[in-house]
Amino acid sequence: MAKKFRFSLEALLMVRRLREREARRGVANCRAEIARVEAHMRRVAADIDGGLLRLREMSLAEEFDPLAASRCRAWLAQQRGANAQLGSRRAALLGELEKLQAVWRDARRQERVIEKLRENRWNEYVRDRAAEDQRESDDLAQQLQALCRIEGDVSSPSGIEDMAQL
């Protein structure tokens, strides 16, 4: 009876798969955060454009209010500062993303190494199993032929076929 296939490094493979999954999740979370920051940057940029338009309308109005224009300029400066901070945050996240991608690549490589080893051992197991089955078949055929000779029924290969039908 052939042994069941057992891969001694199965636990290590599971750990490597878990690490790869966690690294992939980290990359996805970082990409999602970058997308949120970029969306916020687009909203702030749209707000700045709207503020500039309001400031232009104020300056073209017949009754120019310098206090309102000053407040609008201050708000625009604050929005530009916020956009600059968001740009810095995005740059930091991009740096973090590169690091996380490197960790993910390494985790994938380590997982693939163990998976390839498992695949090679599986193929070796299948070859050994096929060779063992062939040896057993050959042994049975030899035993059957020997039995037929002992009984004296075999004078040709068709005698073996007759015995196989029994």
Secondary structure as UniProt FT lines:
FT   TURN            8..9
FT   HELIX           10..60
FT   HELIX           66..151
FT   HELIX           157..165
//
